[in-house]
Amino acid sequence: MTAKTELSAPKRRTRAEVQQLVAEFVSSGMRPSEFCQSRGFSFSTLDRHLKKRRWKRRRRPVPSAGRLVPVELAAKKSPTQHEPSCGLAVVLPGGRRIEVHPDFDTSTFERLVGILERA
């Protein structure tokens, strides 16, 4: 009884196939190990592509990145005028305004910018 067993390397998937499988996993609701076993997909490959996907989402470009935007410099008011001044003011399209006062806490500002970038 001589049976010849053939060992073959696993089929190499195209980038599109891998991206399709990752998208299927995300929408499947299955645990990674279950999904990989059911599809004959390597857990390390799935994990690597999920990390890439998360990294790309964090690095999404800001819509105006790379473009110049108009900037107005406000004239400094005389000390006799008692309007509260700010260190920096950004007026966004739609009328939203972000003001940062000179004594504003930097760590709070960094957290705010981080939250806005994720939104």
PyMOL commands that place a pseudoatom at each C-alpha (Angstrom):
pseudoatom trace, name=CA, resn=MET, resi=1, chain=A, elem=C, hetatm=0, pos=[0.000, 0.000, 0.000]
pseudoatom trace, name=CA, resn=THR, resi=2, chain=A, elem=C, hetatm=0, pos=[1.884, 2.989, -1.258]
pseudoatom trace, name=CA, resn=ALA, resi=3, chain=A, elem=C, hetatm=0, pos=[-0.089, 6.190, -1.339]
pseudoatom trace, name=CA, resn=LYS, resi=4, chain=A, elem=C, hetatm=0, pos=[1.573, 9.271, -2.642]
pseudoatom trace, name=CA, resn=THR, resi=5, chain=A, elem=C, hetatm=0, pos=[0.668, 12.380, -0.682]
pseudoatom trace, name=CA, resn=GLU, resi=6, chain=A, elem=C, hetatm=0, pos=[1.101, 15.677, -2.350]
pseudoatom trace, name=CA, resn=LEU, resi=7, chain=A, elem=C, hetatm=0, pos=[2.003, 18.648, -0.273]
pseudoatom trace, name=CA, resn=SER, resi=8, chain=A, elem=C, hetatm=0, pos=[1.138, 21.923, -1.863]
pseudoatom trace, name=CA, resn=ALA, resi=9, chain=A, elem=C, hetatm=0, pos=[1.725, 25.444, -0.700]
pseudoatom trace, name=CA, resn=PRO, resi=10, chain=A, elem=C, hetatm=0, pos=[-1.399, 27.325, 0.327]
pseudoatom trace, name=CA, resn=LYS, resi=11, chain=A, elem=C, hetatm=0, pos=[-2.967, 29.334, -2.458]
pseudoatom trace, name=CA, resn=ARG, resi=12, chain=A, elem=C, hetatm=0, pos=[-1.727, 32.909, -2.473]
pseudoatom trace, name=CA, resn=ARG, resi=13, chain=A, elem=C, hetatm=0, pos=[-4.628, 35.343, -2.483]
pseudoatom trace, name=CA, resn=THR, resi=14, chain=A, elem=C, hetatm=0, pos=[-4.668, 38.583, -4.414]
pseudoatom trace, name=CA, resn=ARG, resi=15, chain=A, elem=C, hetatm=0, pos=[-4.842, 41.876, -2.570]
pseudoatom trace, name=CA, resn=ALA, resi=16, chain=A, elem=C, hetatm=0, pos=[-8.468, 42.276, -3.667]
pseudoatom trace, name=CA, resn=GLU, resi=17, chain=A, elem=C, hetatm=0, pos=[-9.358, 38.833, -2.303]
pseudoatom trace, name=CA, resn=VAL, resi=18, chain=A, elem=C, hetatm=0, pos=[-7.730, 39.611, 1.043]
pseudoatom trace, name=CA, resn=GLN, resi=19, chain=A, elem=C, hetatm=0, pos=[-9.530, 42.960, 1.272]
pseudoatom trace, name=CA, resn=GLN, resi=20, chain=A, elem=C, hetatm=0, pos=[-12.823, 41.214, 0.463]
pseudoatom trace, name=CA, resn=LEU, resi=21, chain=A, elem=C, hetatm=0, pos=[-12.217, 38.644, 3.212]
pseudoatom trace, name=CA, resn=VAL, resi=22, chain=A, elem=C, hetatm=0, pos=[-11.347, 41.369, 5.725]
pseudoatom trace, name=CA, resn=ALA, resi=23, chain=A, elem=C, hetatm=0, pos=[-14.558, 43.230, 4.821]
pseudoatom trace, name=CA, resn=GLU, resi=24, chain=A, elem=C, hetatm=0, pos=[-16.535, 39.994, 5.217]
pseudoatom trace, name=CA, resn=PHE, resi=25, chain=A, elem=C, hetatm=0, pos=[-14.962, 39.439, 8.629]
pseudoatom trace, name=CA, resn=VAL, resi=26, chain=A, elem=C, hetatm=0, pos=[-15.806, 42.956, 9.808]
pseudoatom trace, name=CA, resn=SER, resi=27, chain=A, elem=C, hetatm=0, pos=[-19.462, 42.530, 8.867]
pseudoatom trace, name=CA, resn=SER, resi=28, chain=A, elem=C, hetatm=0, pos=[-19.707, 38.876, 9.982]
pseudoatom trace, name=CA, resn=GLY, resi=29, chain=A, elem=C, hetatm=0, pos=[-19.725, 39.389, 13.751]
pseudoatom trace, name=CA, resn=MET, resi=30, chain=A, elem=C, hetatm=0, pos=[-17.705, 36.186, 14.127]
pseudoatom trace, name=CA, resn=ARG, resi=31, chain=A, elem=C, hetatm=0, pos=[-14.660, 35.770, 16.328]
pseudoatom trace, name=CA, resn=PRO, resi=32, chain=A, elem=C, hetatm=0, pos=[-11.419, 36.043, 14.338]
pseudoatom trace, name=CA, resn=SER, resi=33, chain=A, elem=C, hetatm=0, pos=[-10.446, 32.421, 14.991]
pseudoatom trace, name=CA, resn=GLU, resi=34, chain=A, elem=C, hetatm=0, pos=[-13.874, 31.148, 13.837]
pseudoatom trace, name=CA, resn=PHE, resi=35, chain=A, elem=C, hetatm=0, pos=[-13.808, 33.268, 10.710]
pseudoatom trace, name=CA, resn=CYS, resi=36, chain=A, elem=C, hetatm=0, pos=[-10.267, 32.253, 9.762]
pseudoatom trace, name=CA, resn=GLN, resi=37, chain=A, elem=C, hetatm=0, pos=[-10.989, 28.569, 10.282]
pseudoatom trace, name=CA, resn=SER, resi=38, chain=A, elem=C, hetatm=0, pos=[-14.200, 28.701, 8.232]
pseudoatom trace, name=CA, resn=ARG, resi=39, chain=A, elem=C, hetatm=0, pos=[-12.508, 30.481, 5.323]
pseudoatom trace, name=CA, resn=GLY, resi=40, chain=A, elem=C, hetatm=0, pos=[-9.096, 28.783, 5.436]
pseudoatom trace, name=CA, resn=PHE, resi=41, chain=A, elem=C, hetatm=0, pos=[-7.563, 32.157, 6.138]
pseudoatom trace, name=CA, resn=SER, resi=42, chain=A, elem=C, hetatm=0, pos=[-4.480, 32.738, 8.267]
pseudoatom trace, name=CA, resn=PHE, resi=43, chain=A, elem=C, hetatm=0, pos=[-5.161, 34.545, 11.541]
pseudoatom trace, name=CA, resn=SER, resi=44, chain=A, elem=C, hetatm=0, pos=[-1.909, 36.507, 11.215]
pseudoatom trace, name=CA, resn=THR, resi=45, chain=A, elem=C, hetatm=0, pos=[-2.920, 37.744, 7.747]
pseudoatom trace, name=CA, resn=LEU, resi=46, chain=A, elem=C, hetatm=0, pos=[-6.318, 38.853, 9.020]
pseudoatom trace, name=CA, resn=ASP, resi=47, chain=A, elem=C, hetatm=0, pos=[-4.737, 40.569, 12.013]
pseudoatom trace, name=CA, resn=ARG, resi=48, chain=A, elem=C, hetatm=0, pos=[-2.153, 42.376, 9.861]
pseudoatom trace, name=CA, resn=HIS, resi=49, chain=A, elem=C, hetatm=0, pos=[-4.799, 43.692, 7.458]
pseudoatom trace, name=CA, resn=LEU, resi=50, chain=A, elem=C, hetatm=0, pos=[-7.102, 44.794, 10.286]
pseudoatom trace, name=CA, resn=LYS, resi=51, chain=A, elem=C, hetatm=0, pos=[-4.207, 46.787, 11.775]
pseudoatom trace, name=CA, resn=LYS, resi=52, chain=A, elem=C, hetatm=0, pos=[-3.513, 48.397, 8.382]
pseudoatom trace, name=CA, resn=ARG, resi=53, chain=A, elem=C, hetatm=0, pos=[-7.180, 49.268, 8.076]
pseudoatom trace, name=CA, resn=ARG, resi=54, chain=A, elem=C, hetatm=0, pos=[-7.238, 50.922, 11.519]
pseudoatom trace, name=CA, resn=TRP, resi=55, chain=A, elem=C, hetatm=0, pos=[-4.014, 52.805, 10.754]
pseudoatom trace, name=CA, resn=LYS, resi=56, chain=A, elem=C, hetatm=0, pos=[-5.390, 54.164, 7.469]
pseudoatom trace, name=CA, resn=ARG, resi=57, chain=A, elem=C, hetatm=0, pos=[-8.568, 55.356, 9.190]
pseudoatom trace, name=CA, resn=ARG, resi=58, chain=A, elem=C, hetatm=0, pos=[-6.556, 57.255, 11.791]
pseudoatom trace, name=CA, resn=ARG, resi=59, chain=A, elem=C, hetatm=0, pos=[-4.477, 58.906, 9.074]
pseudoatom trace, name=CA, resn=ARG, resi=60, chain=A, elem=C, hetatm=0, pos=[-7.416, 60.083, 6.982]
pseudoatom trace, name=CA, resn=PRO, resi=61, chain=A, elem=C, hetatm=0, pos=[-6.470, 63.370, 5.413]
pseudoatom trace, name=CA, resn=VAL, resi=62, chain=A, elem=C, hetatm=0, pos=[-8.263, 66.490, 6.526]
pseudoatom trace, name=CA, resn=PRO, resi=63, chain=A, elem=C, hetatm=0, pos=[-10.437, 67.656, 3.593]
pseudoatom trace, name=CA, resn=SER, resi=64, chain=A, elem=C, hetatm=0, pos=[-8.501, 70.895, 3.233]
pseudoatom trace, name=CA, resn=ALA, resi=65, chain=A, elem=C, hetatm=0, pos=[-5.087, 69.292, 3.746]
pseudoatom trace, name=CA, resn=GLY, resi=66, chain=A, elem=C, hetatm=0, pos=[-2.614, 70.556, 1.208]
pseudoatom trace, name=CA, resn=ARG, resi=67, chain=A, elem=C, hetatm=0, pos=[-4.809, 73.456, 0.129]
pseudoatom trace, name=CA, resn=LEU, resi=68, chain=A, elem=C, hetatm=0, pos=[-4.363, 77.057, 1.081]
pseudoatom trace, name=CA, resn=VAL, resi=69, chain=A, elem=C, hetatm=0, pos=[-7.146, 78.695, 3.047]
pseudoatom trace, name=CA, resn=PRO, resi=70, chain=A, elem=C, hetatm=0, pos=[-7.845, 82.396, 3.366]
pseudoatom trace, name=CA, resn=VAL, resi=71, chain=A, elem=C, hetatm=0, pos=[-6.628, 83.920, 6.622]
pseudoatom trace, name=CA, resn=GLU, resi=72, chain=A, elem=C, hetatm=0, pos=[-7.480, 87.293, 8.113]
pseudoatom trace, name=CA, resn=LEU, resi=73, chain=A, elem=C, hetatm=0, pos=[-5.306, 88.984, 10.670]
pseudoatom trace, name=CA, resn=ALA, resi=74, chain=A, elem=C, hetatm=0, pos=[-7.322, 90.979, 13.141]
pseudoatom trace, name=CA, resn=ALA, resi=75, chain=A, elem=C, hetatm=0, pos=[-5.949, 94.340, 14.139]
pseudoatom trace, name=CA, resn=LYS, resi=76, chain=A, elem=C, hetatm=0, pos=[-4.892, 94.581, 17.740]
pseudoatom trace, name=CA, resn=LYS, resi=77, chain=A, elem=C, hetatm=0, pos=[-7.350, 96.687, 19.723]
pseudoatom trace, name=CA, resn=SER, resi=78, chain=A, elem=C, hetatm=0, pos=[-6.221, 99.425, 22.000]
pseudoatom trace, name=CA, resn=PRO, resi=79, chain=A, elem=C, hetatm=0, pos=[-5.880, 98.613, 25.714]
pseudoatom trace, name=CA, resn=THR, resi=80, chain=A, elem=C, hetatm=0, pos=[-8.775, 100.974, 26.482]
pseudoatom trace, name=CA, resn=GLN, resi=81, chain=A, elem=C, hetatm=0, pos=[-11.218, 98.544, 24.873]
pseudoatom trace, name=CA, resn=HIS, resi=82, chain=A, elem=C, hetatm=0, pos=[-12.096, 95.874, 27.399]
pseudoatom trace, name=CA, resn=GLU, resi=83, chain=A, elem=C, hetatm=0, pos=[-13.283, 93.057, 25.124]
pseudoatom trace, name=CA, resn=PRO, resi=84, chain=A, elem=C, hetatm=0, pos=[-11.986, 89.659, 26.128]
pseudoatom trace, name=CA, resn=SER, resi=85, chain=A, elem=C, hetatm=0, pos=[-9.206, 88.665, 23.789]
pseudoatom trace, name=CA, resn=CYS, resi=86, chain=A, elem=C, hetatm=0, pos=[-8.140, 85.220, 22.747]
pseudoatom trace, name=CA, resn=GLY, resi=87, chain=A, elem=C, hetatm=0, pos=[-4.787, 83.817, 21.746]
pseudoatom trace, name=CA, resn=LEU, resi=88, chain=A, elem=C, hetatm=0, pos=[-6.139, 82.106, 18.649]
pseudoatom trace, name=CA, resn=ALA, resi=89, chain=A, elem=C, hetatm=0, pos=[-9.512, 81.978, 16.899]
pseudoatom trace, name=CA, resn=VAL, resi=90, chain=A, elem=C, hetatm=0, pos=[-10.457, 79.730, 13.981]
pseudoatom trace, name=CA, resn=VAL, resi=91, chain=A, elem=C, hetatm=0, pos=[-13.760, 80.293, 12.195]
pseudoatom trace, name=CA, resn=LEU, resi=92, chain=A, elem=C, hetatm=0, pos=[-14.875, 77.238, 10.254]
pseudoatom trace, name=CA, resn=PRO, resi=93, chain=A, elem=C, hetatm=0, pos=[-17.256, 77.130, 7.305]
pseudoatom trace, name=CA, resn=GLY, resi=94, chain=A, elem=C, hetatm=0, pos=[-20.806, 77.083, 8.614]
pseudoatom trace, name=CA, resn=GLY, resi=95, chain=A, elem=C, hetatm=0, pos=[-20.008, 79.605, 11.327]
pseudoatom trace, name=CA, resn=ARG, resi=96, chain=A, elem=C, hetatm=0, pos=[-18.397, 77.335, 13.912]
pseudoatom trace, name=CA, resn=ARG, resi=97, chain=A, elem=C, hetatm=0, pos=[-15.711, 79.115, 15.853]
pseudoatom trace, name=CA, resn=ILE, resi=98, chain=A, elem=C, hetatm=0, pos=[-12.870, 77.698, 17.926]
pseudoatom trace, name=CA, resn=GLU, resi=99, chain=A, elem=C, hetatm=0, pos=[-11.125, 80.068, 20.319]
pseudoatom trace, name=CA, resn=VAL, resi=100, chain=A, elem=C, hetatm=0, pos=[-8.082, 79.322, 22.408]
pseudoatom trace, name=CA, resn=HIS, resi=101, chain=A, elem=C, hetatm=0, pos=[-7.236, 81.825, 25.123]
pseudoatom trace, name=CA, resn=PRO, resi=102, chain=A, elem=C, hetatm=0, pos=[-3.601, 82.544, 25.985]
pseudoatom trace, name=CA, resn=ASP, resi=103, chain=A, elem=C, hetatm=0, pos=[-3.888, 80.723, 29.333]
pseudoatom trace, name=CA, resn=PHE, resi=104, chain=A, elem=C, hetatm=0, pos=[-5.648, 77.660, 27.826]
pseudoatom trace, name=CA, resn=ASP, resi=105, chain=A, elem=C, hetatm=0, pos=[-4.353, 74.293, 29.047]
pseudoatom trace, name=CA, resn=THR, resi=106, chain=A, elem=C, hetatm=0, pos=[-2.286, 72.630, 26.293]
pseudoatom trace, name=CA, resn=SER, resi=107, chain=A, elem=C, hetatm=0, pos=[-3.143, 69.062, 27.249]
pseudoatom trace, name=CA, resn=THR, resi=108, chain=A, elem=C, hetatm=0, pos=[-6.856, 69.871, 27.089]
pseudoatom trace, name=CA, resn=PHE, resi=109, chain=A, elem=C, hetatm=0, pos=[-6.322, 71.468, 23.673]
pseudoatom trace, name=CA, resn=GLU, resi=110, chain=A, elem=C, hetatm=0, pos=[-4.463, 68.356, 22.423]
pseudoatom trace, name=CA, resn=ARG, resi=111, chain=A, elem=C, hetatm=0, pos=[-7.322, 66.126, 23.624]
pseudoatom trace, name=CA, resn=LEU, resi=112, chain=A, elem=C, hetatm=0, pos=[-9.852, 68.399, 21.893]
pseudoatom trace, name=CA, resn=VAL, resi=113, chain=A, elem=C, hetatm=0, pos=[-7.959, 68.299, 18.591]
pseudoatom trace, name=CA, resn=GLY, resi=114, chain=A, elem=C, hetatm=0, pos=[-7.682, 64.497, 18.856]
pseudoatom trace, name=CA, resn=ILE, resi=115, chain=A, elem=C, hetatm=0, pos=[-11.430, 64.170, 19.357]
pseudoatom trace, name=CA, resn=LEU, resi=116, chain=A, elem=C, hetatm=0, pos=[-12.158, 66.495, 16.441]
pseudoatom trace, name=CA, resn=GLU, resi=117, chain=A, elem=C, hetatm=0, pos=[-9.816, 64.554, 14.153]
pseudoatom trace, name=CA, resn=ARG, resi=118, chain=A, elem=C, hetatm=0, pos=[-11.661, 61.306, 14.916]
pseudoatom trace, name=CA, resn=ALA, resi=119, chain=A, elem=C, hetatm=0, pos=[-15.079, 62.855, 14.268]
for i in range(1, 119): cmd.bond("trace and resi %d" % i, "trace and resi %d" % (i + 1))
show_as sticks, trace
zoom trace
